[in-house]
Amino acid sequence: MILAVIQIVVAIIIIALILLQERSSGLSGIFGGEGGGGGVYQTRRGMEKTIFVSTVIFSAIFIALAIFQLLG
């Protein structure tokens, strides 16, 4: 029961982190527009890098919790 609650909290944190990440402006990035990004690859710096790394870490925690619930 407690694992399910923790997993829900981690999922909400992941959603918030994903929404905080900036992408090339809206739909223009999907259809090949520049959108100020200047290219396909962009180096992450500062807060953007921290948010990205946090997203990866919380995603790994979420997957580990899902596997642990499945096995336990």
Distance bins in CASP14 RR format, pairs under 12 A and 6 or more apart:
PFRMAT RR
TARGET T0000
AUTHOR 0000-0000-0000
RMODE 2
METHOD distances of the structure
MODEL  1
1 7 0 0 0 0 0 1 0 0 0 0 0
1 8 0 0 0 0 0 1 0 0 0 0 0
1 69 0 0 0 0 0 1 0 0 0 0 0
2 8 0 0 0 0 0 1 0 0 0 0 0
2 9 0 0 0 0 0 1 0 0 0 0 0
2 65 0 0 0 0 0 1 0 0 0 0 0
2 68 0 0 0 0 0 1 0 0 0 0 0
2 69 0 0 0 0 0 1 0 0 0 0 0
3 9 0 0 0 0 0 1 0 0 0 0 0
3 10 0 0 0 0 0 1 0 0 0 0 0
3 61 0 0 0 0 0 1 0 0 0 0 0
3 62 0 0 0 0 0 1 0 0 0 0 0
3 64 0 0 0 0 0 1 0 0 0 0 0
3 65 1 0 1 0 0 0 0 0 0 0 0
3 66 0 0 0 0 1 0 0 0 0 0 0
3 67 0 0 0 0 0 1 0 0 0 0 0
3 68 1 0 0 1 0 0 0 0 0 0 0
3 69 1 0 1 0 0 0 0 0 0 0 0
3 70 0 0 0 0 0 1 0 0 0 0 0
3 71 0 0 0 0 0 1 0 0 0 0 0
3 72 0 0 0 0 1 0 0 0 0 0 0
4 10 0 0 0 0 0 1 0 0 0 0 0
4 11 0 0 0 0 0 1 0 0 0 0 0
4 65 0 0 0 0 1 0 0 0 0 0 0
4 66 0 0 0 0 0 1 0 0 0 0 0
4 68 0 0 0 0 0 1 0 0 0 0 0
4 69 1 0 0 1 0 0 0 0 0 0 0
4 70 0 0 0 0 0 1 0 0 0 0 0
4 72 0 0 0 0 0 1 0 0 0 0 0
5 11 0 0 0 0 0 1 0 0 0 0 0
5 12 0 0 0 0 0 1 0 0 0 0 0
5 65 0 0 0 0 0 1 0 0 0 0 0
5 69 0 0 0 0 0 1 0 0 0 0 0
6 12 0 0 0 0 0 1 0 0 0 0 0
6 13 0 0 0 0 0 1 0 0 0 0 0
6 58 0 0 0 0 0 1 0 0 0 0 0
6 61 0 0 0 0 1 0 0 0 0 0 0
6 62 0 0 0 0 1 0 0 0 0 0 0
6 64 0 0 0 0 0 1 0 0 0 0 0
6 65 1 0 0 1 0 0 0 0 0 0 0
6 66 0 0 0 0 0 1 0 0 0 0 0
6 68 0 0 0 0 0 1 0 0 0 0 0
6 69 0 0 0 0 1 0 0 0 0 0 0
7 13 0 0 0 0 0 1 0 0 0 0 0
7 14 0 0 0 0 0 1 0 0 0 0 0
7 58 0 0 0 0 0 1 0 0 0 0 0
7 59 0 0 0 0 0 1 0 0 0 0 0
7 61 0 0 0 0 1 0 0 0 0 0 0
7 62 1 0 0 1 0 0 0 0 0 0 0
7 63 0 0 0 0 0 1 0 0 0 0 0
7 64 0 0 0 0 1 0 0 0 0 0 0
7 65 1 0 1 0 0 0 0 0 0 0 0
7 66 1 0 0 1 0 0 0 0 0 0 0
7 67 0 0 0 0 0 1 0 0 0 0 0
7 68 0 0 0 0 1 0 0 0 0 0 0
7 69 1 0 0 1 0 0 0 0 0 0 0
7 70 0 0 0 0 0 1 0 0 0 0 0
8 14 0 0 0 0 0 1 0 0 0 0 0
8 15 0 0 0 0 0 1 0 0 0 0 0
8 62 0 0 0 0 1 0 0 0 0 0 0
8 65 0 0 0 0 1 0 0 0 0 0 0
8 66 0 0 0 0 0 1 0 0 0 0 0
8 69 0 0 0 0 0 1 0 0 0 0 0
9 15 0 0 0 0 0 1 0 0 0 0 0
9 16 0 0 0 0 0 1 0 0 0 0 0
9 58 0 0 0 0 1 0 0 0 0 0 0
9 61 0 0 0 0 0 1 0 0 0 0 0
9 62 0 0 0 0 1 0 0 0 0 0 0
9 65 0 0 0 0 0 1 0 0 0 0 0
10 16 0 0 0 0 0 1 0 0 0 0 0
10 17 0 0 0 0 0 1 0 0 0 0 0
10 54 0 0 0 0 0 1 0 0 0 0 0
10 55 0 0 0 0 0 1 0 0 0 0 0
10 57 0 0 0 0 0 1 0 0 0 0 0
10 58 1 0 1 0 0 0 0 0 0 0 0
10 59 0 0 0 0 1 0 0 0 0 0 0
10 60 0 0 0 0 1 0 0 0 0 0 0
10 61 1 0 1 0 0 0 0 0 0 0 0
10 62 1 0 1 0 0 0 0 0 0 0 0
10 63 0 0 0 0 1 0 0 0 0 0 0
10 64 0 0 0 0 1 0 0 0 0 0 0
10 65 1 0 0 1 0 0 0 0 0 0 0
10 66 0 0 0 0 1 0 0 0 0 0 0
10 69 0 0 0 0 0 1 0 0 0 0 0
11 17 0 0 0 0 0 1 0 0 0 0 0
11 18 0 0 0 0 0 1 0 0 0 0 0
11 58 0 0 0 0 1 0 0 0 0 0 0
11 59 0 0 0 0 1 0 0 0 0 0 0
11 61 0 0 0 0 0 1 0 0 0 0 0
11 62 1 0 0 1 0 0 0 0 0 0 0
11 63 0 0 0 0 0 1 0 0 0 0 0
11 65 0 0 0 0 1 0 0 0 0 0 0
11 66 0 0 0 0 1 0 0 0 0 0 0
12 18 0 0 0 0 0 1 0 0 0 0 0
12 19 0 0 0 0 0 1 0 0 0 0 0
12 58 0 0 0 0 1 0 0 0 0 0 0
12 62 0 0 0 0 0 1 0 0 0 0 0
13 19 0 0 0 0 0 1 0 0 0 0 0
13 20 0 0 0 0 0 1 0 0 0 0 0
13 51 0 0 0 0 0 1 0 0 0 0 0
13 54 0 0 0 0 1 0 0 0 0 0 0
13 55 0 0 0 0 1 0 0 0 0 0 0
13 57 0 0 0 0 0 1 0 0 0 0 0
13 58 1 0 1 0 0 0 0 0 0 0 0
13 59 0 0 0 0 1 0 0 0 0 0 0
13 61 0 0 0 0 1 0 0 0 0 0 0
13 62 0 0 0 0 1 0 0 0 0 0 0
14 20 0 0 0 0 0 1 0 0 0 0 0
14 21 0 0 0 0 0 1 0 0 0 0 0
14 51 0 0 0 0 0 1 0 0 0 0 0
14 54 0 0 0 0 1 0 0 0 0 0 0
14 55 1 0 0 1 0 0 0 0 0 0 0
14 56 0 0 0 0 1 0 0 0 0 0 0
14 57 0 0 0 0 1 0 0 0 0 0 0
14 58 1 0 1 0 0 0 0 0 0 0 0
14 59 1 0 0 1 0 0 0 0 0 0 0
14 60 0 0 0 0 0 1 0 0 0 0 0
14 61 0 0 0 0 1 0 0 0 0 0 0
14 62 1 0 0 1 0 0 0 0 0 0 0
14 63 0 0 0 0 0 1 0 0 0 0 0
14 65 0 0 0 0 0 1 0 0 0 0 0
15 21 0 0 0 0 0 1 0 0 0 0 0
15 55 0 0 0 0 0 1 0 0 0 0 0
15 58 0 0 0 0 1 0 0 0 0 0 0
15 59 0 0 0 0 0 1 0 0 0 0 0
15 62 0 0 0 0 0 1 0 0 0 0 0
16 51 0 0 0 0 1 0 0 0 0 0 0
16 54 0 0 0 0 1 0 0 0 0 0 0
16 55 0 0 0 0 1 0 0 0 0 0 0
16 58 0 0 0 0 1 0 0 0 0 0 0
17 47 0 0 0 0 0 1 0 0 0 0 0
17 48 0 0 0 0 0 1 0 0 0 0 0
17 50 0 0 0 0 1 0 0 0 0 0 0
17 51 1 0 1 0 0 0 0 0 0 0 0
17 52 0 0 0 0 1 0 0 0 0 0 0
17 53 0 0 0 0 1 0 0 0 0 0 0
17 54 1 0 1 0 0 0 0 0 0 0 0
17 55 1 0 1 0 0 0 0 0 0 0 0
17 56 0 0 0 0 1 0 0 0 0 0 0
17 57 0 0 0 0 1 0 0 0 0 0 0
17 58 1 0 0 1 0 0 0 0 0 0 0
17 59 0 0 0 0 1 0 0 0 0 0 0
17 61 0 0 0 0 0 1 0 0 0 0 0
17 62 0 0 0 0 0 1 0 0 0 0 0
18 51 0 0 0 0 1 0 0 0 0 0 0
18 52 0 0 0 0 0 1 0 0 0 0 0
18 54 0 0 0 0 0 1 0 0 0 0 0
18 55 1 0 0 1 0 0 0 0 0 0 0
18 56 0 0 0 0 0 1 0 0 0 0 0
18 58 0 0 0 0 1 0 0 0 0 0 0
18 59 0 0 0 0 1 0 0 0 0 0 0
18 62 0 0 0 0 0 1 0 0 0 0 0
19 51 0 0 0 0 0 1 0 0 0 0 0
19 55 0 0 0 0 0 1 0 0 0 0 0
20 47 0 0 0 0 1 0 0 0 0 0 0
20 48 0 0 0 0 1 0 0 0 0 0 0
20 50 0 0 0 0 0 1 0 0 0 0 0
20 51 1 0 1 0 0 0 0 0 0 0 0
20 52 0 0 0 0 1 0 0 0 0 0 0
20 54 0 0 0 0 1 0 0 0 0 0 0
20 55 0 0 0 0 1 0 0 0 0 0 0
21 42 0 0 0 0 0 1 0 0 0 0 0
21 44 0 0 0 0 1 0 0 0 0 0 0
21 47 0 0 0 0 0 1 0 0 0 0 0
21 48 1 0 0 1 0 0 0 0 0 0 0
21 49 0 0 0 0 0 1 0 0 0 0 0
21 50 0 0 0 0 0 1 0 0 0 0 0
21 51 1 0 1 0 0 0 0 0 0 0 0
21 52 1 0 0 1 0 0 0 0 0 0 0
21 53 0 0 0 0 0 1 0 0 0 0 0
21 54 0 0 0 0 0 1 0 0 0 0 0
21 55 1 0 0 1 0 0 0 0 0 0 0
21 56 0 0 0 0 0 1 0 0 0 0 0
22 29 0 0 0 0 0 1 0 0 0 0 0
22 35 0 0 0 0 0 1 0 0 0 0 0
22 36 0 0 0 0 0 1 0 0 0 0 0
22 37 0 0 0 0 1 0 0 0 0 0 0
22 42 0 0 0 0 1 0 0 0 0 0 0
22 44 0 0 0 0 0 1 0 0 0 0 0
22 45 0 0 0 0 0 1 0 0 0 0 0
22 47 0 0 0 0 1 0 0 0 0 0 0
22 48 1 0 0 1 0 0 0 0 0 0 0
22 51 0 0 0 0 1 0 0 0 0 0 0
22 52 0 0 0 0 0 1 0 0 0 0 0
23 29 1 0 0 1 0 0 0 0 0 0 0
23 30 0 0 0 0 1 0 0 0 0 0 0
23 35 0 0 0 0 1 0 0 0 0 0 0
23 36 0 0 0 0 0 1 0 0 0 0 0
23 37 0 0 0 0 1 0 0 0 0 0 0
23 42 0 0 0 0 1 0 0 0 0 0 0
23 48 0 0 0 0 0 1 0 0 0 0 0
23 52 0 0 0 0 0 1 0 0 0 0 0
24 30 0 0 0 0 1 0 0 0 0 0 0
24 31 0 0 0 0 0 1 0 0 0 0 0
24 32 0 0 0 0 1 0 0 0 0 0 0
24 33 1 0 0 1 0 0 0 0 0 0 0
24 34 1 0 0 1 0 0 0 0 0 0 0
24 35 1 0 1 0 0 0 0 0 0 0 0
24 36 1 0 0 1 0 0 0 0 0 0 0
24 37 1 0 1 0 0 0 0 0 0 0 0
24 38 0 0 0 0 1 0 0 0 0 0 0
24 39 0 0 0 0 1 0 0 0 0 0 0
24 40 0 0 0 0 1 0 0 0 0 0 0
24 41 0 0 0 0 0 1 0 0 0 0 0
24 42 0 0 0 0 1 0 0 0 0 0 0
25 31 0 0 0 0 0 1 0 0 0 0 0
25 32 0 0 0 0 0 1 0 0 0 0 0
25 33 0 0 0 0 1 0 0 0 0 0 0
25 34 0 0 0 0 1 0 0 0 0 0 0
25 35 1 0 1 0 0 0 0 0 0 0 0
25 36 1 0 0 1 0 0 0 0 0 0 0
25 37 0 0 0 0 1 0 0 0 0 0 0
25 38 0 0 0 0 0 1 0 0 0 0 0
26 32 0 0 0 0 0 1 0 0 0 0 0
26 33 0 0 0 0 1 0 0 0 0 0 0
26 34 0 0 0 0 0 1 0 0 0 0 0
26 35 0 0 0 0 1 0 0 0 0 0 0
26 36 0 0 0 0 0 1 0 0 0 0 0
26 37 0 0 0 0 0 1 0 0 0 0 0
27 33 0 0 0 0 1 0 0 0 0 0 0
27 35 0 0 0 0 0 1 0 0 0 0 0
28 34 1 0 0 1 0 0 0 0 0 0 0
28 35 1 0 1 0 0 0 0 0 0 0 0
28 36 0 0 0 0 1 0 0 0 0 0 0
28 37 0 0 0 0 0 1 0 0 0 0 0
28 38 0 0 0 0 0 1 0 0 0 0 0
29 35 1 0 0 1 0 0 0 0 0 0 0
29 36 0 0 0 0 1 0 0 0 0 0 0
29 37 0 0 0 0 1 0 0 0 0 0 0
29 38 0 0 0 0 0 1 0 0 0 0 0
29 39 0 0 0 0 1 0 0 0 0 0 0
29 40 0 0 0 0 0 1 0 0 0 0 0
32 38 0 0 0 0 0 1 0 0 0 0 0
32 39 0 0 0 0 1 0 0 0 0 0 0
32 40 0 0 0 0 1 0 0 0 0 0 0
33 39 0 0 0 0 1 0 0 0 0 0 0
33 40 0 0 0 0 0 1 0 0 0 0 0
34 40 0 0 0 0 0 1 0 0 0 0 0
35 42 0 0 0 0 0 1 0 0 0 0 0
36 42 0 0 0 0 1 0 0 0 0 0 0
37 43 0 0 0 0 0 1 0 0 0 0 0
42 48 0 0 0 0 1 0 0 0 0 0 0
42 49 0 0 0 0 0 1 0 0 0 0 0
42 52 0 0 0 0 0 1 0 0 0 0 0
43 49 0 0 0 0 1 0 0 0 0 0 0
43 52 0 0 0 0 0 1 0 0 0 0 0
44 50 0 0 0 0 1 0 0 0 0 0 0
44 51 0 0 0 0 1 0 0 0 0 0 0
44 52 1 0 1 0 0 0 0 0 0 0 0
44 53 0 0 0 0 1 0 0 0 0 0 0
44 54 0 0 0 0 0 1 0 0 0 0 0
44 55 0 0 0 0 0 1 0 0 0 0 0
44 56 0 0 0 0 0 1 0 0 0 0 0
45 51 0 0 0 0 0 1 0 0 0 0 0
45 52 0 0 0 0 0 1 0 0 0 0 0
46 52 0 0 0 0 1 0 0 0 0 0 0
46 53 0 0 0 0 0 1 0 0 0 0 0
47 53 0 0 0 0 0 1 0 0 0 0 0
47 54 0 0 0 0 0 1 0 0 0 0 0
48 54 0 0 0 0 0 1 0 0 0 0 0
48 55 0 0 0 0 0 1 0 0 0 0 0
49 55 0 0 0 0 0 1 0 0 0 0 0
49 56 0 0 0 0 0 1 0 0 0 0 0
50 56 0 0 0 0 0 1 0 0 0 0 0
50 57 0 0 0 0 0 1 0 0 0 0 0
51 57 0 0 0 0 0 1 0 0 0 0 0
51 58 0 0 0 0 0 1 0 0 0 0 0
52 58 0 0 0 0 0 1 0 0 0 0 0
52 59 0 0 0 0 0 1 0 0 0 0 0
53 59 0 0 0 0 0 1 0 0 0 0 0
53 60 0 0 0 0 0 1 0 0 0 0 0
54 60 0 0 0 0 0 1 0 0 0 0 0
54 61 0 0 0 0 0 1 0 0 0 0 0
55 61 0 0 0 0 0 1 0 0 0 0 0
55 62 0 0 0 0 0 1 0 0 0 0 0
56 62 0 0 0 0 0 1 0 0 0 0 0
56 63 0 0 0 0 0 1 0 0 0 0 0
57 63 0 0 0 0 0 1 0 0 0 0 0
57 64 0 0 0 0 0 1 0 0 0 0 0
58 64 0 0 0 0 0 1 0 0 0 0 0
58 65 0 0 0 0 0 1 0 0 0 0 0
59 65 0 0 0 0 0 1 0 0 0 0 0
59 66 0 0 0 0 0 1 0 0 0 0 0
60 66 0 0 0 0 0 1 0 0 0 0 0
60 67 0 0 0 0 0 1 0 0 0 0 0
61 67 0 0 0 0 0 1 0 0 0 0 0
61 68 0 0 0 0 0 1 0 0 0 0 0
62 68 0 0 0 0 0 1 0 0 0 0 0
62 69 0 0 0 0 0 1 0 0 0 0 0
63 69 0 0 0 0 0 1 0 0 0 0 0
63 70 0 0 0 0 0 1 0 0 0 0 0
64 70 0 0 0 0 0 1 0 0 0 0 0
64 71 0 0 0 0 0 1 0 0 0 0 0
65 71 0 0 0 0 0 1 0 0 0 0 0
65 72 0 0 0 0 0 1 0 0 0 0 0
66 72 0 0 0 0 0 1 0 0 0 0 0
END
